[in-house]
């Protein structure tokens, strides 16, 4: 069993920054692929970023690449999402997720086995 707990969300003005954390417990964290997804009201949950056990990263696309940075601290069983230059369109509940099977980050929710409860990020204009 794996438990994921996100933190670090909040209310920030456009152009500001937030750092999300996801603390993992349970099985061997260092071997997981970890991902961040987000879900805005009325929209489907979408992939934001992922990181493999070796540290290779993937980002959703131009709308987050260059602004968001994913990283992991294996010693602390924690994955981070540094979000800079936030925009109102980034407002969503952000979820971290663990994939126990893959070597590389996947971009679909079906590829992930465990999910956190989510943390709200609200960006005001």
Secondary structure as GFF3:
##gff-version 3
##sequence-region A 1 125
A	DSSP	beta_strand	3	7	.	.	.	ID=ss1
A	DSSP	beta_strand	10	13	.	.	.	ID=ss2
A	DSSP	beta_strand	18	25	.	.	.	ID=ss3
A	DSSP	three_ten_helix	29	31	.	.	.	ID=ss4
A	DSSP	beta_strand	33	39	.	.	.	ID=ss5
A	DSSP	beta_strand	46	51	.	.	.	ID=ss6
A	DSSP	beta_strand	57	59	.	.	.	ID=ss7
A	DSSP	beta_strand	68	73	.	.	.	ID=ss8
A	DSSP	three_ten_helix	74	76	.	.	.	ID=ss9
A	DSSP	beta_strand	78	83	.	.	.	ID=ss10
A	DSSP	three_ten_helix	88	90	.	.	.	ID=ss11
A	DSSP	beta_strand	92	99	.	.	.	ID=ss12
A	DSSP	three_ten_helix	109	111	.	.	.	ID=ss13
A	DSSP	beta_strand	114	115	.	.	.	ID=ss14
A	DSSP	beta_strand	119	124	.	.	.	ID=ss15
###
